[in-house]
Amino acid sequence: MSERTQKTAADRERADLAGYAWVRHDFTWQHARSWLSGRPDGRGLNIGYEAIDRHAAGELPELRHVLVVGDGPAPESTESFAAAIGAAADWLCTAGAA
């Protein structure tokens, strides 16, 4: 198992939302929607696509990592993880579970 990444104080500070009051004042759902790409088939949003497939298709998918805890092997890239998730989803659809 790989070592856990330790964040520095500077890393934690950069991760915090700067100007929370202003961001909250200026927030709209329409603007938030613009941050998402939507499903490639144009049929709305899917959090699985936004969280995995969109990144796997991005400019640097090899720099994206997924840690799998348990007995299964860790995917080497987000692209292989997306393929595994897609295969599982296809199986669920054929089994009538989705």
C-alpha positions as CSV (number, residue, x, y, z in Angstrom):
1,M,0.0,0.0,0.0
2,S,1.3,3.5,-0.8
3,E,2.1,6.1,1.8
4,R,-0.5,8.7,2.7
5,T,0.2,12.1,1.3
6,Q,0.9,14.7,4.0
7,K,-0.3,18.2,3.3
8,T,1.7,21.2,4.5
9,A,0.2,24.2,6.1
10,A,0.5,26.1,2.8
11,D,-1.3,23.3,1.0
12,R,-4.2,23.4,3.5
13,E,-4.3,27.2,3.2
14,R,-4.5,27.1,-0.6
15,A,-7.3,24.5,-0.4
16,D,-9.5,26.8,1.7
17,L,-12.1,29.0,0.0
18,A,-10.7,32.5,0.0
19,G,-13.2,35.3,0.4
20,Y,-16.0,33.1,1.5
21,A,-18.4,36.0,2.2
22,W,-17.9,37.4,-1.3
23,V,-18.1,34.1,-3.0
24,R,-21.4,33.3,-1.2
25,H,-22.8,36.8,-2.1
26,D,-21.9,36.3,-5.7
27,F,-22.9,32.7,-6.1
28,T,-25.6,31.6,-8.5
29,W,-26.6,28.0,-9.5
30,Q,-26.4,29.1,-13.2
31,H,-22.7,30.0,-12.7
32,A,-22.1,26.8,-10.8
33,R,-23.6,24.8,-13.6
34,S,-21.1,26.4,-16.0
35,W,-18.3,24.6,-14.1
36,L,-19.7,21.2,-15.1
37,S,-19.4,19.8,-18.6
38,G,-22.6,17.7,-18.6
39,R,-22.9,14.2,-20.1
40,P,-21.4,13.8,-23.6
41,D,-24.8,12.6,-25.0
42,G,-26.4,15.9,-23.8
43,R,-28.8,14.2,-21.4
44,G,-28.1,16.2,-18.3
45,L,-25.7,15.8,-15.5
46,N,-24.1,12.7,-14.0
47,I,-21.8,13.0,-11.0
48,G,-19.9,9.9,-12.0
49,Y,-19.1,11.4,-15.3
50,E,-18.1,14.7,-13.8
51,A,-15.9,13.1,-11.1
52,I,-14.2,10.4,-13.2
53,D,-14.8,10.3,-17.0
54,R,-14.3,14.0,-17.6
55,H,-10.9,13.9,-15.9
56,A,-9.9,10.7,-17.7
57,A,-10.6,12.5,-21.0
58,G,-8.7,15.6,-19.9
59,E,-5.3,16.9,-20.8
60,L,-3.3,15.1,-18.1
61,P,-5.2,11.9,-17.1
62,E,-2.0,10.2,-16.2
63,L,-1.5,12.7,-13.4
64,R,-4.8,11.8,-11.8
65,H,-4.7,9.1,-9.1
66,V,-7.3,7.0,-7.4
67,L,-6.5,5.1,-4.2
68,V,-8.4,1.8,-3.8
69,V,-8.6,0.4,-0.3
70,G,-9.5,-3.2,-0.1
71,D,-8.6,-6.4,-1.9
72,G,-8.9,-5.1,-5.5
73,P,-5.9,-3.8,-7.5
74,A,-5.5,0.0,-7.7
75,P,-6.1,1.3,-11.3
76,E,-3.0,2.7,-12.9
77,S,-4.9,5.7,-14.2
78,T,-8.2,7.5,-13.9
79,E,-8.8,6.3,-17.5
80,S,-8.6,2.6,-16.5
81,F,-10.8,3.4,-13.4
82,A,-13.4,5.0,-15.7
83,A,-13.4,1.9,-17.9
84,A,-13.9,-0.3,-14.9
85,I,-16.7,1.8,-13.6
86,G,-18.3,1.9,-17.0
87,A,-18.1,-1.9,-17.2
88,A,-19.8,-2.2,-13.8
89,A,-22.5,0.2,-14.8
90,D,-23.1,-1.8,-18.1
91,W,-23.4,-5.0,-16.1
92,L,-25.9,-3.4,-13.7
93,C,-28.0,-2.2,-16.6
94,T,-28.1,-5.6,-18.2
95,A,-29.0,-7.2,-14.9
96,G,-31.9,-4.8,-14.6
97,A,-30.6,-3.0,-11.5
98,A,-30.2,0.4,-13.1
